[in-house]
Amino acid sequence: MATIDIRRFGFAFGATFVLLYLGCVLVMAVLSKEEAIFFFNSLMHGVDVTSILRTDMPFYEMVIGFVEIFILGWLIGATVASLYNLALKRK
């Protein structure tokens, strides 16, 4: 088995998270507030998001969200790759 390149795997996770975040942004842009509440309540197995859902997010907060979600995804991907490589060495 080959080791996983930690930086590339981290980038792949980060990019995937950004695409999911973009999907969320598009859902919020296209749906009405009531439809968005129904959509996210369905995704979260009935957890009511009514009190925390904001539809008036400023552009700069969205950009910050993209950066934060990429960093979080990169860290998760790098951690998974590191643990995989570590487990491979112990074999």
Biopython code that builds the backbone (N, CA, C, O; Angstrom):
import numpy as np
from Bio.PDB.StructureBuilder import StructureBuilder

atoms = [
    (1, "MET", "N", (0.826, -1.192, 0.000)),
    (1, "MET", "CA", (0.000, 0.000, 0.000)),
    (1, "MET", "C", (0.871, 1.256, 0.000)),
    (1, "MET", "O", (1.902, 1.309, 0.669)),
    (2, "ALA", "N", (0.450, 2.240, -0.742)),
    (2, "ALA", "CA", (1.182, 3.499, -0.822)),
    (2, "ALA", "C", (0.686, 4.469, 0.234)),
    (2, "ALA", "O", (-0.465, 4.409, 0.667)),
    (3, "THR", "N", (1.572, 5.358, 0.639)),
    (3, "THR", "CA", (1.164, 6.393, 1.585)),
    (3, "THR", "C", (0.368, 7.470, 0.849)),
    (3, "THR", "O", (0.430, 7.585, -0.375)),
    (4, "ILE", "N", (-0.360, 8.234, 1.608)),
    (4, "ILE", "CA", (-1.173, 9.326, 1.060)),
    (4, "ILE", "C", (-0.412, 10.636, 1.246)),
    (4, "ILE", "O", (0.112, 10.905, 2.327)),
    (5, "ASP", "N", (-0.353, 11.438, 0.204)),
    (5, "ASP", "CA", (0.251, 12.765, 0.298)),
    (5, "ASP", "C", (-0.653, 13.641, 1.158)),
    (5, "ASP", "O", (-1.789, 13.935, 0.785)),
    (6, "ILE", "N", (-0.143, 14.047, 2.299)),
    (6, "ILE", "CA", (-0.947, 14.756, 3.296)),
    (6, "ILE", "C", (-1.475, 16.088, 2.758)),
    (6, "ILE", "O", (-2.640, 16.424, 2.969)),
    (7, "ARG", "N", (-0.625, 16.840, 2.068)),
    (7, "ARG", "CA", (-1.060, 18.147, 1.551)),
    (7, "ARG", "C", (-2.130, 18.001, 0.480)),
    (7, "ARG", "O", (-3.107, 18.751, 0.478)),
    (8, "ARG", "N", (-1.961, 17.046, -0.431)),
    (8, "ARG", "CA", (-2.952, 16.856, -1.492)),
    (8, "ARG", "C", (-4.278, 16.340, -0.942)),
    (8, "ARG", "O", (-5.348, 16.773, -1.369)),
    (9, "PHE", "N", (-4.198, 15.425, -0.002)),
    (9, "PHE", "CA", (-5.425, 14.885, 0.589)),
    (9, "PHE", "C", (-6.147, 15.973, 1.380)),
    (9, "PHE", "O", (-7.374, 16.068, 1.342)),
    (10, "GLY", "N", (-5.376, 16.795, 2.099)),
    (10, "GLY", "CA", (-5.966, 17.929, 2.815)),
    (10, "GLY", "C", (-6.636, 18.890, 1.860)),
    (10, "GLY", "O", (-7.735, 19.378, 2.125)),
    (11, "PHE", "N", (-5.963, 19.169, 0.728)),
    (11, "PHE", "CA", (-6.559, 20.061, -0.270)),
    (11, "PHE", "C", (-7.850, 19.468, -0.827)),
    (11, "PHE", "O", (-8.828, 20.189, -1.022)),
    (12, "ALA", "N", (-7.861, 18.157, -1.087)),
    (12, "ALA", "CA", (-9.065, 17.512, -1.623)),
    (12, "ALA", "C", (-10.232, 17.639, -0.636)),
    (12, "ALA", "O", (-11.359, 17.920, -1.045)),
    (13, "PHE", "N", (-9.972, 17.437, 0.635)),
    (13, "PHE", "CA", (-11.027, 17.595, 1.642)),
    (13, "PHE", "C", (-11.479, 19.048, 1.712)),
    (13, "PHE", "O", (-12.678, 19.328, 1.738)),
    (14, "GLY", "N", (-10.517, 19.979, 1.744)),
    (14, "GLY", "CA", (-10.853, 21.400, 1.811)),
    (14, "GLY", "C", (-11.695, 21.833, 0.627)),
    (14, "GLY", "O", (-12.679, 22.552, 0.796)),
    (15, "ALA", "N", (-11.317, 21.400, -0.580)),
    (15, "ALA", "CA", (-12.085, 21.754, -1.780)),
    (15, "ALA", "C", (-13.478, 21.142, -1.733)),
    (15, "ALA", "O", (-14.448, 21.778, -2.145)),
    (16, "THR", "N", (-13.586, 19.920, -1.236)),
    (16, "THR", "CA", (-14.900, 19.276, -1.112)),
    (16, "THR", "C", (-15.786, 20.041, -0.140)),
    (16, "THR", "O", (-16.967, 20.256, -0.409)),
    (17, "PHE", "N", (-15.220, 20.452, 0.988)),
    (17, "PHE", "CA", (-15.987, 21.221, 1.963)),
    (17, "PHE", "C", (-16.446, 22.550, 1.367)),
    (17, "PHE", "O", (-17.570, 22.986, 1.617)),
    (18, "VAL", "N", (-15.581, 23.198, 0.578)),
    (18, "VAL", "CA", (-15.951, 24.463, -0.065)),
    (18, "VAL", "C", (-17.105, 24.245, -1.035)),
    (18, "VAL", "O", (-18.014, 25.072, -1.102)),
    (19, "LEU", "N", (-17.085, 23.145, -1.791)),
    (19, "LEU", "CA", (-18.194, 22.848, -2.706)),
    (19, "LEU", "C", (-19.498, 22.634, -1.939)),
    (19, "LEU", "O", (-20.556, 23.087, -2.376)),
    (20, "LEU", "N", (-19.426, 21.953, -0.809)),
    (20, "LEU", "CA", (-20.629, 21.767, 0.015)),
    (20, "LEU", "C", (-21.128, 23.107, 0.564)),
    (20, "LEU", "O", (-22.333, 23.356, 0.608)),
    (21, "TYR", "N", (-20.203, 23.957, 0.978)),
    (21, "TYR", "CA", (-20.564, 25.284, 1.474)),
    (21, "TYR", "C", (-21.208, 26.115, 0.373)),
    (21, "TYR", "O", (-22.179, 26.835, 0.607)),
    (22, "LEU", "N", (-20.651, 26.004, -0.836)),
    (22, "LEU", "CA", (-21.232, 26.702, -1.989)),
    (22, "LEU", "C", (-22.658, 26.214, -2.242)),
    (22, "LEU", "O", (-23.543, 27.013, -2.548)),
    (23, "GLY", "N", (-22.880, 24.909, -2.114)),
    (23, "GLY", "CA", (-24.237, 24.365, -2.254)),
    (23, "GLY", "C", (-25.178, 24.960, -1.226)),
    (23, "GLY", "O", (-26.328, 25.275, -1.531)),
    (24, "CYS", "N", (-24.688, 25.113, -0.012)),
    (24, "CYS", "CA", (-25.503, 25.715, 1.049)),
    (24, "CYS", "C", (-25.830, 27.169, 0.711)),
    (24, "CYS", "O", (-26.962, 27.616, 0.893)),
    (25, "VAL", "N", (-24.839, 27.895, 0.224)),
    (25, "VAL", "CA", (-25.050, 29.300, -0.170)),
    (25, "VAL", "C", (-26.097, 29.384, -1.275)),
    (25, "VAL", "O", (-26.980, 30.240, -1.236)),
    (26, "LEU", "N", (-25.997, 28.495, -2.256)),
    (26, "LEU", "CA", (-26.969, 28.499, -3.357)),
    (26, "LEU", "C", (-28.375, 28.165, -2.871)),
    (26, "LEU", "O", (-29.348, 28.769, -3.322)),
    (27, "VAL", "N", (-28.485, 27.208, -1.956)),
    (27, "VAL", "CA", (-29.807, 26.874, -1.396)),
    (27, "VAL", "C", (-30.396, 28.091, -0.708)),
    (27, "VAL", "O", (-31.576, 28.396, -0.880)),
    (28, "MET", "N", (-29.574, 28.794, 0.075)),
    (28, "MET", "CA", (-30.069, 29.970, 0.790)),
    (28, "MET", "C", (-30.456, 31.093, -0.176)),
    (28, "MET", "O", (-31.367, 31.870, 0.109)),
    (29, "ALA", "N", (-29.765, 31.179, -1.316)),
    (29, "ALA", "CA", (-30.043, 32.237, -2.279)),
    (29, "ALA", "C", (-31.309, 31.966, -3.082)),
    (29, "ALA", "O", (-32.001, 32.900, -3.488)),
    (30, "VAL", "N", (-31.613, 30.690, -3.312)),
    (30, "VAL", "CA", (-32.718, 30.319, -4.198)),
    (30, "VAL", "C", (-34.039, 30.132, -3.450)),
    (30, "VAL", "O", (-35.101, 30.497, -3.955)),
    (31, "LEU", "N", (-33.969, 29.566, -2.255)),
    (31, "LEU", "CA", (-35.196, 29.246, -1.524)),
    (31, "LEU", "C", (-35.664, 30.413, -0.656)),
    (31, "LEU", "O", (-34.878, 31.265, -0.244)),
    (32, "SER", "N", (-36.960, 30.420, -0.397)),
    (32, "SER", "CA", (-37.480, 31.382, 0.573)),
    (32, "SER", "C", (-37.056, 30.923, 1.972)),
    (32, "SER", "O", (-36.584, 29.800, 2.147)),
    (33, "LYS", "N", (-37.228, 31.798, 2.959)),
    (33, "LYS", "CA", (-36.826, 31.450, 4.327)),
    (33, "LYS", "C", (-37.571, 30.213, 4.822)),
    (33, "LYS", "O", (-36.971, 29.350, 5.462)),
    (34, "GLU", "N", (-38.864, 30.115, 4.536)),
    (34, "GLU", "CA", (-39.657, 28.971, 4.987)),
    (34, "GLU", "C", (-39.192, 27.683, 4.311)),
    (34, "GLU", "O", (-39.109, 26.635, 4.953)),
    (35, "GLU", "N", (-38.889, 27.764, 3.013)),
    (35, "GLU", "CA", (-38.407, 26.589, 2.286)),
    (35, "GLU", "C", (-37.019, 26.166, 2.784)),
    (35, "GLU", "O", (-36.728, 24.975, 2.888)),
    (36, "ALA", "N", (-36.170, 27.149, 3.088)),
    (36, "ALA", "CA", (-34.838, 26.844, 3.612)),
    (36, "ALA", "C", (-34.938, 26.186, 4.983)),
    (36, "ALA", "O", (-34.203, 25.242, 5.270)),
    (37, "ILE", "N", (-35.830, 26.670, 5.825)),
    (37, "ILE", "CA", (-36.050, 26.066, 7.141)),
    (37, "ILE", "C", (-36.492, 24.620, 6.974)),
    (37, "ILE", "O", (-35.973, 23.734, 7.654)),
    (38, "PHE", "N", (-37.445, 24.366, 6.079)),
    (38, "PHE", "CA", (-37.910, 23.003, 5.833)),
    (38, "PHE", "C", (-36.766, 22.124, 5.339)),
    (38, "PHE", "O", (-36.607, 20.995, 5.802)),
    (39, "PHE", "N", (-35.963, 22.637, 4.396)),
    (39, "PHE", "CA", (-34.847, 21.887, 3.824)),
    (39, "PHE", "C", (-33.836, 21.498, 4.899)),
    (39, "PHE", "O", (-33.460, 20.331, 5.008)),
    (40, "PHE", "N", (-33.396, 22.475, 5.693)),
    (40, "PHE", "CA", (-32.367, 22.194, 6.694)),
    (40, "PHE", "C", (-32.912, 21.391, 7.869)),
    (40, "PHE", "O", (-32.180, 20.591, 8.451)),
    (41, "ASN", "N", (-34.177, 21.584, 8.231)),
    (41, "ASN", "CA", (-34.781, 20.736, 9.261)),
    (41, "ASN", "C", (-34.809, 19.279, 8.803)),
    (41, "ASN", "O", (-34.587, 18.368, 9.601)),
    (42, "SER", "N", (-35.081, 19.064, 7.527)),
    (42, "SER", "CA", (-35.101, 17.700, 6.986)),
    (42, "SER", "C", (-33.705, 17.083, 7.004)),
    (42, "SER", "O", (-33.552, 15.903, 7.320)),
    (43, "LEU", "N", (-32.702, 17.864, 6.671)),
    (43, "LEU", "CA", (-31.320, 17.360, 6.688)),
    (43, "LEU", "C", (-30.848, 17.020, 8.091)),
    (43, "LEU", "O", (-30.059, 16.094, 8.282)),
    (44, "MET", "N", (-31.326, 17.761, 9.059)),
    (44, "MET", "CA", (-30.852, 17.592, 10.436)),
    (44, "MET", "C", (-31.795, 16.734, 11.268)),
    (44, "MET", "O", (-31.839, 16.866, 12.491)),
    (45, "HIS", "N", (-32.533, 15.876, 10.627)),
    (45, "HIS", "CA", (-33.411, 14.902, 11.291)),
    (45, "HIS", "C", (-34.381, 15.564, 12.265)),
    (45, "HIS", "O", (-34.592, 15.071, 13.373)),
    (46, "GLY", "N", (-34.957, 16.659, 11.853)),
    (46, "GLY", "CA", (-35.996, 17.290, 12.645)),
    (46, "GLY", "C", (-35.517, 18.337, 13.629)),
    (46, "GLY", "O", (-36.340, 18.928, 14.328)),
    (47, "VAL", "N", (-34.221, 18.593, 13.712)),
    (47, "VAL", "CA", (-33.736, 19.673, 14.581)),
    (47, "VAL", "C", (-34.242, 20.986, 13.997)),
    (47, "VAL", "O", (-34.037, 21.268, 12.816)),
    (48, "ASP", "N", (-34.896, 21.774, 14.816)),
    (48, "ASP", "CA", (-35.505, 23.012, 14.337)),
    (48, "ASP", "C", (-34.453, 24.117, 14.230)),
    (48, "ASP", "O", (-33.893, 24.548, 15.238)),
    (49, "VAL", "N", (-34.191, 24.569, 13.006)),
    (49, "VAL", "CA", (-33.187, 25.610, 12.761)),
    (49, "VAL", "C", (-33.812, 26.995, 12.634)),
    (49, "VAL", "O", (-33.123, 27.952, 12.283)),
    (50, "THR", "N", (-35.091, 27.111, 12.912)),
    (50, "THR", "CA", (-35.795, 28.376, 12.733)),
    (50, "THR", "C", (-35.119, 29.524, 13.472)),
    (50, "THR", "O", (-34.968, 30.613, 12.918)),
    (51, "SER", "N", (-34.712, 29.294, 14.708)),
    (51, "SER", "CA", (-34.161, 30.385, 15.516)),
    (51, "SER", "C", (-32.717, 30.743, 15.140)),
    (51, "SER", "O", (-32.243, 31.813, 15.520)),
    (52, "ILE", "N", (-32.012, 29.886, 14.412)),
    (52, "ILE", "CA", (-30.611, 30.171, 14.086)),
    (52, "ILE", "C", (-30.372, 30.453, 12.604)),
    (52, "ILE", "O", (-29.266, 30.836, 12.223)),
    (53, "LEU", "N", (-31.382, 30.271, 11.769)),
    (53, "LEU", "CA", (-31.216, 30.478, 10.327)),
    (53, "LEU", "C", (-31.245, 31.965, 9.997)),
    (53, "LEU", "O", (-32.193, 32.671, 10.341)),
    (54, "ARG", "N", (-30.186, 32.432, 9.320)),
    (54, "ARG", "CA", (-30.101, 33.830, 8.888)),
    (54, "ARG", "C", (-30.123, 33.866, 7.376)),
    (54, "ARG", "O", (-29.400, 33.118, 6.719)),
    (55, "THR", "N", (-30.945, 34.727, 6.829)),
    (55, "THR", "CA", (-30.988, 34.860, 5.372)),
    (55, "THR", "C", (-30.334, 36.149, 4.896)),
    (55, "THR", "O", (-30.246, 36.390, 3.692)),
    (56, "ASP", "N", (-29.881, 36.969, 5.819)),
    (56, "ASP", "CA", (-29.307, 38.271, 5.455)),
    (56, "ASP", "C", (-27.806, 38.336, 5.764)),
    (56, "ASP", "O", (-27.336, 39.293, 6.381)),
    (57, "MET", "N", (-27.062, 37.317, 5.333)),
    (57, "MET", "CA", (-25.630, 37.277, 5.599)),
    (57, "MET", "C", (-24.885, 38.231, 4.671)),
    (57, "MET", "O", (-25.067, 38.177, 3.455)),
    (58, "PRO", "N", (-24.057, 39.097, 5.226)),
    (58, "PRO", "CA", (-23.268, 40.000, 4.384)),
    (58, "PRO", "C", (-22.236, 39.218, 3.558)),
    (58, "PRO", "O", (-21.827, 38.121, 3.939)),
    (59, "PHE", "N", (-21.829, 39.790, 2.437)),
    (59, "PHE", "CA", (-20.905, 39.133, 1.522)),
    (59, "PHE", "C", (-19.581, 38.786, 2.193)),
    (59, "PHE", "O", (-19.038, 37.702, 1.979)),
    (60, "TYR", "N", (-19.056, 39.715, 3.012)),
    (60, "TYR", "CA", (-17.760, 39.466, 3.640)),
    (60, "TYR", "C", (-17.819, 38.274, 4.594)),
    (60, "TYR", "O", (-16.830, 37.554, 4.730)),
    (61, "GLU", "N", (-18.961, 38.050, 5.260)),
    (61, "GLU", "CA", (-19.102, 36.890, 6.136)),
    (61, "GLU", "C", (-19.119, 35.597, 5.323)),
    (61, "GLU", "O", (-18.608, 34.570, 5.772)),
    (62, "MET", "N", (-19.702, 35.649, 4.138)),
    (62, "MET", "CA", (-19.715, 34.474, 3.274)),
    (62, "MET", "C", (-18.295, 34.134, 2.835)),
    (62, "MET", "O", (-17.911, 32.965, 2.828)),
    (63, "VAL", "N", (-17.516, 35.143, 2.471)),
    (63, "VAL", "CA", (-16.126, 34.915, 2.050)),
    (63, "VAL", "C", (-15.315, 34.339, 3.214)),
    (63, "VAL", "O", (-14.538, 33.403, 3.027)),
    (64, "ILE", "N", (-15.494, 34.893, 4.401)),
    (64, "ILE", "CA", (-14.812, 34.370, 5.587)),
    (64, "ILE", "C", (-15.224, 32.915, 5.825)),
    (64, "ILE", "O", (-14.393, 32.086, 6.196)),
    (65, "GLY", "N", (-16.497, 32.610, 5.615)),
    (65, "GLY", "CA", (-16.982, 31.240, 5.760)),
    (65, "GLY", "C", (-16.303, 30.293, 4.785)),
    (65, "GLY", "O", (-15.956, 29.172, 5.158)),
    (66, "PHE", "N", (-16.104, 30.724, 3.531)),
    (66, "PHE", "CA", (-15.395, 29.909, 2.553)),
    (66, "PHE", "C", (-13.975, 29.605, 3.023)),
    (66, "PHE", "O", (-13.515, 28.467, 2.935)),
    (67, "VAL", "N", (-13.287, 30.624, 3.518)),
    (67, "VAL", "CA", (-11.909, 30.441, 3.984)),
    (67, "VAL", "C", (-11.875, 29.498, 5.190)),
    (67, "VAL", "O", (-11.062, 28.576, 5.246)),
    (68, "GLU", "N", (-12.760, 29.738, 6.145)),
    (68, "GLU", "CA", (-12.790, 28.911, 7.355)),
    (68, "GLU", "C", (-13.123, 27.455, 7.039)),
    (68, "GLU", "O", (-12.511, 26.544, 7.596)),
    (69, "ILE", "N", (-14.078, 27.234, 6.160)),
    (69, "ILE", "CA", (-14.481, 25.866, 5.855)),
    (69, "ILE", "C", (-13.385, 25.142, 5.086)),
    (69, "ILE", "O", (-13.210, 23.934, 5.245)),
    (70, "PHE", "N", (-12.632, 25.884, 4.237)),
    (70, "PHE", "CA", (-11.505, 25.262, 3.543)),
    (70, "PHE", "C", (-10.428, 24.844, 4.540)),
    (70, "PHE", "O", (-9.902, 23.734, 4.462)),
    (71, "ILE", "N", (-10.104, 25.725, 5.469)),
    (71, "ILE", "CA", (-9.083, 25.410, 6.472)),
    (71, "ILE", "C", (-9.517, 24.219, 7.317)),
    (71, "ILE", "O", (-8.723, 23.311, 7.565)),
    (72, "LEU", "N", (-10.754, 24.218, 7.753)),
    (72, "LEU", "CA", (-11.271, 23.095, 8.539)),
    (72, "LEU", "C", (-11.205, 21.801, 7.740)),
    (72, "LEU", "O", (-10.771, 20.775, 8.263)),
    (73, "GLY", "N", (-11.628, 21.834, 6.485)),
    (73, "GLY", "CA", (-11.563, 20.650, 5.636)),
    (73, "GLY", "C", (-10.146, 20.185, 5.408)),
    (73, "GLY", "O", (-9.874, 18.985, 5.421)),
    (74, "TRP", "N", (-9.220, 21.140, 5.197)),
    (74, "TRP", "CA", (-7.821, 20.790, 4.992)),
    (74, "TRP", "C", (-7.260, 20.100, 6.225)),
    (74, "TRP", "O", (-6.560, 19.093, 6.116)),
    (75, "LEU", "N", (-7.567, 20.642, 7.394)),
    (75, "LEU", "CA", (-7.071, 20.039, 8.636)),
    (75, "LEU", "C", (-7.629, 18.634, 8.838)),
    (75, "LEU", "O", (-6.909, 17.737, 9.276)),
    (76, "ILE", "N", (-8.901, 18.441, 8.524)),
    (76, "ILE", "CA", (-9.499, 17.109, 8.657)),
    (76, "ILE", "C", (-8.852, 16.142, 7.670)),
    (76, "ILE", "O", (-8.497, 15.024, 8.044)),
    (77, "GLY", "N", (-8.697, 16.558, 6.419)),
    (77, "GLY", "CA", (-8.072, 15.698, 5.418)),
    (77, "GLY", "C", (-6.635, 15.363, 5.768)),
    (77, "GLY", "O", (-6.211, 14.217, 5.620)),
    (78, "ALA", "N", (-5.880, 16.353, 6.232)),
    (78, "ALA", "CA", (-4.491, 16.114, 6.614)),
    (78, "ALA", "C", (-4.410, 15.167, 7.804)),
    (78, "ALA", "O", (-3.506, 14.335, 7.876)),
    (79, "THR", "N", (-5.346, 15.288, 8.733)),
    (79, "THR", "CA", (-5.369, 14.389, 9.884)),
    (79, "THR", "C", (-5.674, 12.960, 9.454)),
    (79, "THR", "O", (-5.024, 12.019, 9.909)),
    (80, "VAL", "N", (-6.664, 12.796, 8.575)),
    (80, "VAL", "CA", (-7.001, 11.459, 8.081)),
    (80, "VAL", "C", (-5.810, 10.841, 7.362)),
    (80, "VAL", "O", (-5.483, 9.678, 7.598)),
    (81, "ALA", "N", (-5.158, 11.602, 6.491)),
    (81, "ALA", "CA", (-3.999, 11.094, 5.753)),
    (81, "ALA", "C", (-2.860, 10.747, 6.709)),
    (81, "ALA", "O", (-2.202, 9.720, 6.538)),
    (82, "SER", "N", (-2.622, 11.587, 7.707)),
    (82, "SER", "CA", (-1.554, 11.321, 8.673)),
    (82, "SER", "C", (-1.820, 10.044, 9.458)),
    (82, "SER", "O", (-0.928, 9.215, 9.636)),
    (83, "LEU", "N", (-3.040, 9.895, 9.918)),
    (83, "LEU", "CA", (-3.387, 8.686, 10.671)),
    (83, "LEU", "C", (-3.305, 7.443, 9.791)),
    (83, "LEU", "O", (-2.864, 6.388, 10.248)),
    (84, "TYR", "N", (-3.725, 7.558, 8.538)),
    (84, "TYR", "CA", (-3.620, 6.443, 7.602)),
    (84, "TYR", "C", (-2.156, 6.055, 7.398)),
    (84, "TYR", "O", (-1.806, 4.877, 7.465)),
    (85, "ASN", "N", (-1.303, 7.051, 7.148)),
    (85, "ASN", "CA", (0.115, 6.781, 6.947)),
    (85, "ASN", "C", (0.756, 6.188, 8.203)),
    (85, "ASN", "O", (1.609, 5.305, 8.107)),
    (86, "LEU", "N", (0.352, 6.665, 9.365)),
    (86, "LEU", "CA", (0.866, 6.141, 10.623)),
    (86, "LEU", "C", (0.469, 4.679, 10.805)),
    (86, "LEU", "O", (1.285, 3.852, 11.213)),
    (87, "ALA", "N", (-0.779, 4.372, 10.503)),
    (87, "ALA", "CA", (-1.249, 2.991, 10.626)),
    (87, "ALA", "C", (-0.532, 2.086, 9.625)),
    (87, "ALA", "O", (-0.282, 0.915, 9.913)),
    (88, "LEU", "N", (-0.207, 2.620, 8.466)),
    (88, "LEU", "CA", (0.495, 1.861, 7.445)),
    (88, "LEU", "C", (1.911, 1.496, 7.902)),
    (88, "LEU", "O", (2.396, 0.400, 7.620)),
    (89, "LYS", "N", (2.566, 2.418, 8.605)),
    (89, "LYS", "CA", (3.922, 2.179, 9.101)),
    (89, "LYS", "C", (3.937, 1.114, 10.190)),
    (89, "LYS", "O", (4.913, 0.377, 10.325)),
    (90, "ARG", "N", (2.885, 1.030, 10.948)),
    (90, "ARG", "CA", (2.835, 0.081, 12.079)),
    (90, "ARG", "C", (2.599, -1.354, 11.627)),
    (90, "ARG", "O", (2.798, -2.292, 12.398)),
    (91, "LYS", "N", (2.176, -1.523, 10.382)),
    (91, "LYS", "CA", (1.882, -2.854, 9.873)),
    (91, "LYS", "C", (3.094, -3.710, 9.801)),
    (91, "LYS", "O", (3.010, -4.867, 9.390)),
]
sb = StructureBuilder()
sb.init_structure("model")
sb.init_model(0)
sb.init_chain("A")
sb.init_seg("    ")
for serial, (resi, resn, name, xyz) in enumerate(atoms, 1):
    if name == "N":
        sb.init_residue(resn, " ", resi, " ")
    sb.init_atom(name, np.array(xyz, "f"), 0.0, 1.0, " ", f" {name:<3s}", serial, name[0])
structure = sb.get_structure()
